[in-house]
Amino acid sequence: MERKSTAWDYGDEYAFGNDVEFIIPKIEHNIRPHGNQWENTETKSACTIVWAVNGLIRLFWIDLDKKTTNKLYIEVVKYCEKYWYIIGEWRATPTACNVVCKRRNEIGFKAFKKEKVFRNRLYYSDPKIIEALEKWHIVWFTKCVNFWTDQVEWLIRRDKYPKFIGHRLNRAWVNRISATWWADISKAERWAVDNYHWAIWEFFAFKELKKYINNWVYAYWYLILPESCMKTSVEEEKARIARMKAVNATIGVLTSTRWDMDEAFQELSSSYAQALRDEYKDARKIEENQEKKVYQAIVDILSYSWKFAWEEEQEKYSELANFLRKKHDLK
């Protein structure tokens, strides 16, 4: 079986997460995306692509009418087709985000005379996500909820919702930013706008976001920022993260299998693991509990090998890694 898309590196599962230092500028304008992805065949199922384009529109003050925005959506979809996207299919968000950023850094930054960008993936409650929302940035998240149930109130408040295929919404803000006049969001923690019709029924407020996380709303959210916000370069961060994943994966294998090796090799394993810890101060620390040590090794191997896997396997790698992290309190 041929690997899907050998032309584009899918990137890294946790590249540019909470261990990367960057600043978040405040957005002072009120320019918002006005496209409607539902109006063209090429974009109807391209929510993973459209959200990222909308993020760039908002980020760089690109004031476009609906017709021009829809045309831009199609151009970006056509670009993504060269690498991985099939019109009419729902596809992985990390891939979409990477390819949209790739196009932006090759083509878009010249067309709009704006700088290049990077993206990061963070837990929904991460302080950087909160800061980005407070500063009026568009943040991506995925829902698997039939939000139309609460269409009249514009408030997501029920304890149970019917699940359906995941859909990516294109923005979420904190409640104290008054962005609508018709919907009472004083009872809500967050509110979001979809990217289909750009009408009042596309606005949704969450009364209590936390109870929907990992039930009907995915826990990890995405944010796109200019490269100038990163305190080091994108390539330097990618290399550093890849190196630390390799180091931790190696330490995990050495230490978790040590006790089943012959004595001479036990000493080699220990000395090699210690040498890595001495060289890399951020390397995985010593864990005395053997069971937890093995689980951590599995997570580190999954995290390191994720970028080498095919797309359908990447999702399973991430699911298992996240499950183990949560269940066993792992890093």
N, C-alpha and C positions, 0 to 999 in steps of 0.2 A: 504493500500500500504506500502510495506516494505521500510524503508529508505535505500538509496544507501550507501553501504560501511560503516558499523558500526565498521569496524576493524581499520579505520584510521581517525584521526582528520584532517579535511580539513584545519585547521589553521585559520588565521584571515585576513580579507580583507586588513587592512592597517598595519599589523604587520611589524615592522622594516621599517617604512617610514621615513619621514624627521624629526621626533621628537626623533629619536634614534641616539645617538652619536657613530660614528665609524670612523676609519681611512681607507684610501684606499691606499694600497701599490702599488708602481709602478712595472709593469711587465717589466723585463729587457731582457727577452729572446724573440725569435721569433718562438716558437713552436706553431703550429696551428693544429686544428683537420683536419684529412684527410679522414674521413669516408664518406660514401654515403648512406643515409638512403633509397634511392630508390632501392637498389640492393636486399633487403630482404623483404618478405611479412610482417614480424613482424613489420618493421619500416617504411613502406611506408607512413602511416598516423600518425606516432608518432612524428611529429615535436615538439610538446610541451615537449616531453621527450628528444629528441635528442639535442635540443638547450641547455638544462641544462647539459647534459653530455659533450657537447662541451665546455661549460663554465668552467667546472671542469678540462678538459684537458688543456685548455689554462691557467687557474689559477695556476695549480700546476706543470707546466712544464712536462707534461706526454707525451713523444714523442712516438707515436704509428703509425704504418703503417696502410693503409686502411683496410686490412683484419682484423687486430687485433681490430681496432676501430669499424668496423661493428659488430664484435663478441661481443664487449662490449655493443653496442647499444641493441643487441638482449637480452643479459643477463639482462639489466636494464628493458627492456620492459616486460620480463617474470616476473620480480619482481613486476612491477606495476600491472600486471594482477591479482596478489593475492589480491589487494586492490580495484582497481577501473577500470583499463584500459581494453577495449575490442578491440582486434586487428581489424584494418580496420575502426575504428571510430575516429573522431576528438573529443577531450575532453578539459575540462577547464584547462587553464594554471596554475592557483594557485594550483590546485590539483596535476598536474604533477610535478611542481616545488617542492612542499612539499614532494612528495613521492620519487623523485630522491634524494633530500637532505637527506631524512630518510635512504635510502639505502646507500648513501655515508657515513653517520655517523655510520651505523651499520656494513657495509662490506667493502666499498671502502677505507676508511681511513686506515684499516689494510692491505689490499692488496697492496696499493701503499705507505704505510708508510707516509701518510700526515695527517694533522690535520682535525678536523671536521669543518663543514661549517654552515652558516646561509644564508638566502636569504632576500632581501628587494624589495619592490615595490614602485617606485617613479615616479613622473611626468617627462615627457621626458626632460623638461628644468630645472629640479632641479640641483642646483650646484654640487650635489654629482654624478649625472649622467654625467654631463660635465666632472668632474674630473676623473671619471672612464674611460671615453672614451679617455681622454688625456693621461691616464696612461696605455693604450693598453689593457684594460679589454674587454671581450666579454659582450655585453649587449643585452638582448632579447627584441624584439618588434614584433608586429603583423601587417601584411598588409592585405588589401582586395583590391589589385590592380593587374591588369594584366600588370606586369612589362615587359613582353616580347615585348610590343609595342615599348619600347625604347632599345631593346636588342643591336642594332648596336652601338648606342652612349654610352651605359652604363650610361645614364643620365635620371633620372626621372624628367621631366620638364613640362609635359602637364597639362592643366587646368582641364581635365576630364578624368576619367578612368572607364572602365566597372568593376562593382563589382562582386566578386565571393567569395566563402567560404574563411574565414580567414586562413592565413598561417603564421607560426612563423619563422622568420629569425633568424640566430644564431649569428650575430655580427654586430656592427656598430662602425666606428671610425671617428674621426674628420679629416678634409681634410689635415691638415698640416703634418700628419703622412704619409709619402710616402710609401705606401705598394704595389703599383702596378706600372708597367712600361708601360703597354700598354694602359691604360685608362686615358684620360685627366680628372682629377678630380679637377682641379684648379677652376672650376666654381661651385663646389659643397660644401654644408655644411657638409654632411655626406655621407658615403658610406657603403654598407653592402654586406655580402656574404651569399648565401643560403647554404643549407646542403644536396643537392641532388647529383650533378654530380662533384662538385669541378673543374669546368672548367671556362673559361673566361666569358661565358655567364651567370654565376651565380653571377657576381658582378654587383651591382647597386649603382649608386651615386644619391643623391638628390640635385637638384639645389636650392630648397627652401623647407626645410622640414616642416616648420610651416603651410603652406597652406594645407598640407595633413593630419595634425593631426585632429582626430575625423571625418575625411572624409573617407580616405582610409588607414590611419595608426592609430592604437590605441595610446592613449595619455600616458598610464602608462607602464613603462618599468621595467624590472627585472634585478637584479644583485646578483650574488652569491659571497660571500667572506669567508675567514677563520674566525673561531670563535675568534681568537686572535685579530682580528681587532675591535671587539666590546668592548667598555669600561666597559660594564657590561656583565653578562652572558645572554645567549639566554633565559633561563627559567625566569630569573628576568625581562627581558624586556617583555616577553609574559604575565607574571602576572601583570606587571604595566599597560600595554596597556589594558588588559581585565578589570582591576579594573577601569581605567579611562573611558572606554566605558560604564561600568555599572553605574558609577557616573553621567556621562553626560546624559545617557538615563533616569535615575531617576529624575534628575533636570528638564529635558525637560518635562516629564509627569507632575511633580508637578507644574511647573510654567505656562505651556501652558493651563492647565485645571483649574487653580486657580479661575478665575473670574466666572465660572459657578458652583462653589461649595457654600454651605452655609458658612456664615461668620466665624463660629467656625473652619471649616475645611480650610478656606482660611488662617487663622493664622497658623494652623498646617503645611500646605503646605509651606508657606513662611519660617517658622522657620526651617523646615527640609532641605529645599533647601539651606538656609543660613548656616546651620551647615555643610553641605557637602562642600560648598565653603570655609568655614573657615578651614576645615580639609585638603582639597585637593586644593592646590594653583593653579594647572593647570586645575581646573574644569571650565566648561563653565561659562562665565561672564554673568551678568545681561543684558538682552535685553529688551528694552522698547517697541519696535514695536511688537504688538501682532501677526500680520500675520507672520512676520519673525520668531518670537519665536516658532510658531506652526510648520513652515516648518523645523526649526532647530531641533525640537523635533522629527519629523518624520525621519530626516536623522540620528539622534543619535540612535533611536530605530532600524532602518534598519542596522546600523553599528554594534550595539551590537548583534542583533539577527541573523546576517549573518551566523555565524559559526554553528548555530543550524538548519539551513535550508537545504533542499535537494539540490543537485547540480543544477538542472534546476531552482530552485527558487533563489539560490545564485546569478545567473547571473541577474535575474530580480531585485533583491534587489540592486545590485551594479549599474545597469543602472539607476534606479529611484533615488538612492542617488546621483549619479554623475550629473544627470540632474538637480535635485533640488539645489545642491551646485553651479552649474554653473549659473543657471537662477536667483537665489536669493542671490548670493554672500555669501554663507554659509561656515562654517568651515568643 
